[in-house]
């Protein structure tokens, strides 16, 4: 993954450098859409505001950020920062072609780590696991068993309302 140039060779305007982190014996995996600009600059997933909110949600379940970062795994559907959107507001959503070029990597990560729990974060990651494209409000927070993994989709932290609470726990 670290030396991949497929998107660049295909003419996609990305900032190459795969952003992922974690332990190879991880039991939990968080899968996001793509690294953002702060993740690109810091070289680690969920580095800024979205990370703060994600880790506050996990803290509500008793999971500490330092422990999670040291012992679990974080990755994304596309591995490199896709750049800013043409409107200049936010990051560009990776194209379907970019997603297909990165697909072997996410498949290999899941296969090699074989996590018990996978948490896809945001629409693009959720659609990877649920290709029938269900309404997000029908799958977010709902446990499913897919290919032997427990999958619990989460909203993207930057898009979720500030008072987002789990339907099951009330937290």
C-alpha positions as CSV (number, residue, x, y, z in Angstrom):
1,X,0.0,0.0,0.0
2,X,2.7,2.4,0.9
3,X,4.3,2.3,-2.6
4,X,1.0,2.3,-4.6
5,X,0.8,4.7,-7.5
6,X,-2.3,3.3,-9.2
7,X,-4.4,6.4,-8.8
8,X,-1.6,8.7,-10.0
9,X,-0.9,6.5,-13.0
10,X,-4.6,6.5,-13.8
11,X,-4.6,10.3,-13.8
12,X,-6.4,10.9,-10.5
13,X,-5.5,14.1,-8.7
14,X,-4.6,12.7,-5.3
15,X,-1.9,13.3,-2.6
16,X,-0.1,10.0,-2.5
17,X,0.7,8.4,0.9
18,X,-1.5,5.7,2.3
19,X,-2.9,6.7,5.7
20,X,-3.7,3.8,8.0
21,X,-2.6,2.8,11.5
22,X,-3.0,0.0,14.0
23,X,-2.0,-3.3,15.3
24,X,-2.0,-6.5,13.1
25,X,-3.7,-8.4,15.9
26,X,-6.6,-5.9,16.1
27,X,-10.0,-7.2,17.0
28,X,-11.7,-4.0,15.9
29,X,-11.3,-2.1,12.7
30,X,-12.6,1.4,11.8
31,X,-13.0,2.0,8.0
32,X,-13.6,5.6,6.8
33,X,-14.1,7.1,3.4
34,X,-10.7,8.5,2.7
35,X,-8.0,10.5,4.7
36,X,-8.7,14.2,5.1
37,X,-6.3,17.0,4.9
38,X,-5.3,16.9,8.6
39,X,-4.8,13.1,8.3
40,X,-2.6,13.7,5.3
41,X,-0.5,16.3,7.2
42,X,-0.3,14.2,10.4
43,X,0.0,10.8,8.8
44,X,-2.6,9.2,11.0
45,X,-6.3,8.5,10.6
46,X,-9.0,10.4,12.5
47,X,-6.6,13.2,13.5
48,X,-8.8,16.3,13.8
49,X,-12.4,17.2,14.6
50,X,-13.9,13.9,13.2
51,X,-11.4,12.0,15.3
52,X,-12.4,13.9,18.4
53,X,-16.0,13.1,17.9
54,X,-15.4,9.5,16.9
55,X,-13.3,8.9,20.0
56,X,-15.9,10.6,22.2
57,X,-18.4,8.1,20.9
58,X,-16.0,5.2,21.6
59,X,-15.3,6.7,25.1
60,X,-19.1,6.4,25.7
61,X,-18.6,2.6,25.2
62,X,-15.6,2.6,27.5
63,X,-13.0,2.6,24.8
64,X,-10.1,5.0,25.4
65,X,-8.4,6.7,22.4
66,X,-4.8,5.9,23.3
67,X,-5.7,2.2,23.8
68,X,-7.6,2.0,20.6
69,X,-4.9,3.7,18.5
70,X,-2.3,1.3,20.0
71,X,-4.2,-1.9,19.8
72,X,-6.8,-1.7,17.1
73,X,-6.8,-0.7,13.4
74,X,-8.0,2.3,11.3
75,X,-8.0,2.5,7.6
76,X,-10.2,3.8,4.7
77,X,-11.8,2.7,1.5
78,X,-9.3,4.8,-0.5
79,X,-5.9,5.2,1.0
80,X,-4.6,8.6,-0.1
81,X,-6.0,12.1,0.5
82,X,-8.2,12.9,-2.5
83,X,-7.7,16.7,-2.3
84,X,-10.3,19.5,-1.8
85,X,-13.7,19.4,-3.5
86,X,-14.0,21.6,-6.6
87,X,-16.3,23.9,-4.6
88,X,-13.4,24.4,-2.1
89,X,-15.7,23.3,0.8
90,X,-14.5,20.1,2.3
91,X,-12.6,17.2,0.8
92,X,-13.4,15.6,-2.6
93,X,-15.3,12.3,-2.5
94,X,-13.1,9.6,-4.1
95,X,-14.5,8.5,-7.5
96,X,-15.8,5.0,-8.1
97,X,-12.6,4.3,-10.2
98,X,-10.4,5.4,-7.3
99,X,-12.4,3.2,-5.0
100,X,-12.0,0.2,-7.3
101,X,-8.2,0.8,-7.6
102,X,-8.0,0.7,-3.7
103,X,-10.4,-2.2,-3.3
104,X,-7.7,-4.9,-3.2
105,X,-6.1,-3.1,-0.3
106,X,-9.2,-2.9,1.9
107,X,-10.0,-6.6,1.0
108,X,-6.4,-7.6,2.0
109,X,-6.5,-5.6,5.2
110,X,-9.8,-7.3,6.3
111,X,-8.5,-10.7,5.2
112,X,-5.2,-10.4,7.0
113,X,-6.5,-8.8,10.2
114,X,-9.8,-10.8,10.3
115,X,-11.2,-8.4,12.9
116,X,-14.2,-9.4,15.0
117,X,-15.8,-6.0,14.7
118,X,-15.7,-3.6,11.7
119,X,-17.1,-0.1,12.1
120,X,-17.6,1.5,8.7
121,X,-17.8,5.3,9.2
122,X,-19.8,7.4,6.7
123,X,-21.8,6.7,3.6
124,X,-18.9,5.6,1.3
125,X,-17.6,3.1,3.8
126,X,-21.1,1.9,4.7
127,X,-21.9,1.3,1.0
128,X,-18.7,-0.8,0.6
129,X,-20.2,-3.2,3.2
130,X,-23.8,-2.8,2.2
131,X,-23.7,-2.5,-1.6
132,X,-27.5,-2.5,-1.9
133,X,-27.2,1.1,-0.6
134,X,-29.8,1.1,2.2
135,X,-30.9,4.3,3.7
136,X,-28.3,5.3,6.3
137,X,-30.8,5.7,9.0
138,X,-31.7,2.0,8.5
139,X,-28.2,0.7,9.1
140,X,-26.3,3.2,11.3
141,X,-25.9,1.7,14.8
142,X,-27.5,-1.6,13.7
143,X,-25.4,-4.8,14.2
144,X,-25.1,-7.1,11.2
145,X,-23.0,-10.2,10.6
146,X,-21.2,-10.1,7.3
147,X,-18.6,-12.8,6.2
148,X,-18.0,-13.7,9.8
149,X,-17.5,-10.2,11.0
150,X,-19.8,-8.1,13.3
151,X,-20.4,-4.9,11.3
152,X,-21.8,-1.8,13.0
153,X,-22.0,1.3,10.7
154,X,-21.5,4.7,12.2
155,X,-22.4,8.1,10.8
156,X,-19.5,10.2,9.6
157,X,-18.5,12.3,12.7
158,X,-18.4,15.5,10.7
159,X,-22.0,15.0,9.4
160,X,-23.7,13.6,12.5
161,X,-25.7,16.0,14.7
162,X,-23.8,17.1,17.8
163,X,-26.3,15.2,20.1
164,X,-26.1,11.9,18.2
165,X,-26.9,9.1,20.5
166,X,-27.0,5.3,20.0
167,X,-30.6,4.0,19.5
168,X,-29.7,0.9,21.5
169,X,-27.8,2.4,24.5
170,X,-29.1,5.9,24.7
171,X,-25.5,7.2,24.9
